Amino acid sequence: MSQDIFVVIEHLRGQVADVSYAMLAGARQLSKASGGEVVAVLLGHNAQGLASNLAADRVLYVDHPALAEFTSDAYQIVLAGLIQEHAPRAVLFGHSSIGMDLASSLSARLGIPVVNSCRTFTDDGKFVSQICGGKIMAEGNLPSPALATMIPGGYKAEEGQSAQTPPLTAVSAPALDNLRVAVKQYIEPDTSDVDISKEKMLVSIGRGIQNKDNIELANELADALGCAVSASRPVVDQGWLPTTRLVGKSGKHVKPKIYLALGISGAPEHVEGMGESEVIVAVNTDPNAPIFNIAKYGTTIDMFDLLPVLIEKVKQAK
Amino acid sequence: MKIAVPIKFVPDLVEELTIDPSGTALDTTWLRLIINELDDHAVEQAILLKERSGGEVTVLSAEADGVDDFLFTAAAKGADRLIKLTGDFSAADNHALGRAFADVIKELQPDLILTGVQAHNDLDGSVGPLLAEYLGLPYVGYVAGIALDGNKVVARKEYAGGLVAEVEVKLPAVLGIQAAEQPPRYVAYSKIRQVMGTAKIEERPVSNLESSGGVVVGRLFQPEVAERATMLEGSPEDVADKLVGLFKELGTL
């Protein structure tokens, strides 16, 4: 086994995902503990340009027409081969739509342990994972070798970017025949609705809103404030608001001046989309809700007691 | 079309979570278990597909408090077969669970396997992709919407920012569900009671369960926070006044 840390670079339609840069920063910390190099693993077709600003010691690049779009099938075949050949100390994936299609499958295929939801690593090579909706952290020795999925928040993307292009080694792809997964087409996000990522303030609702009728309260407050209503996943899954209003991992990433979170617990999938808001104000009856860990101001007053009063006071203040 | 839906029970996050004296596990004394929400969506998606195109839906779970009720509820919604894996699952991680599911699902020979894309207590990977690999099947996760098309399916795979990829997957396959096409349906308790009289839960004993994933937790802890929120105290009127002041100060009002 080598002491190198591999980072599987995630990219979609010509753009490297931020989590990839954050992973490079995490890999740098692990490599200091292991004494190995940080190796970016880039799979694609005519995609070597994406390696230009990766803060890695070197890049392994695999080019093949079957890798032009991400599919779990082709990526798994290529990565299994690379991991077996190079035997790195650890391989990092995003805890994302791409990385989660790969890490567990490769763990089962190669018999290498996988640790999910790593937020940070420690200088002595431990993983720190965030589980139970952000309420619990789990720490342990990163198995050797290991695969790991990483959630955002532990490292800044800028730390994984470099002005210097790392040396790139092109590796030939194995046979990619009889693939069982293929991308047919992409469907663009709906742009007919208000773009919540451009709003100065958001009134955002979560599970605590309880039912569809209560959304009128959030609408009233947003109207009074002249801003838009957004939501966390459970509200959109219930069909109470359209997906254009979804904030989080598979929704919009927003950075308003004020993010007023009403009845939102603050699970990692949601925080991924709003954690960089300038000021987060959280209203949640659960004093242990993780949202209070990232909010600047909070209250445990029931939103149904607070909102009618707040709406009136905002109207008066205008 | 035969559809299998392996599901998992997880700690209810609404309850306060406490860590046991060993410091490496949750205290289970008062721990309430509930269905992993995304698995509930997987059950709904399976029943939607059955209603649309016919077929047989089998829901599988490891034994736990509350699982029987959930299985009967699934039957009341339209599931045809209910299978409960029995044994000591106390040390079983997702690798062990994935293997146990794989052994039973092999016999069922389903065309499609749907399960939640993740659970909040996953640490050694996620059940869906582990199961897929143990069965030698393709896996696609983050799916919200499925169209059947002969010997393949077209899955709507979600990416960040609201982008969706239509992905064609050859059957048999495992799909990790992020959301069903409609929210999990409500079913009246009277209907569940009715089903309890007729539906049968098939039990399958499982041995050799262990934490085979190889991830060892040294310490569990509550997040350490550099700066927690400043709590606004007082009556709703007091808090509303403070918020209006804040909105003005930051120029959003």
Interface residues (C-beta under 8 A of the other chain):
Chain A: L12 A17 E69 T71 S72 D73 S96 S97 I98 M100 D101 L102 A103 S104 S105 S107 A108 R109 P113 V114 V115 N116 S117 K126 S129 Q130 I131 C132 G133 G134 K135 I136 M137 A138 E139 G140 N141 P143 R180 V181 A182 V183 K184 Q185 Y186 I187 E188 P189 D190 K200 M201 L225 C227 R233 P234 D237 Q238 G239 T243 T244 L246 K249 S250 G251 K252 H253 K257 I258 S265 A267 E278 V279 I280 V281 A282 D286 N288 P290 F292 N293 A295 K296 Y297 G298 T299 T300 I301 D305 L306 V309 L310 E312 K313 V314 A317 K318
Chain B: P11 L13 V14 E16 L17 I19 L26 E37 H41 N94 H95 G98 V117 Q118 H120 N121 D122 L123 D124 G125 S126 G128 P129 L130 A132 E133 Y134 P138 Y139 V140 G141 Y142 V154 R156 K157 E158 Y159 A160 G161 G162 L163 V164 A165 E166 V167 E168 V169 K170 A173 G176 Q178 A179 A180 Q182 P183 G213 G214 V215 V216 V217 G218 R219 L220 F221 Q222 P223 E224 V225 R228 A229 T230 M231 L232 E233 P236 E237 V239 A240 D241 K242 L243 V244 L246 F247 K248 L250 G251 T252 L253
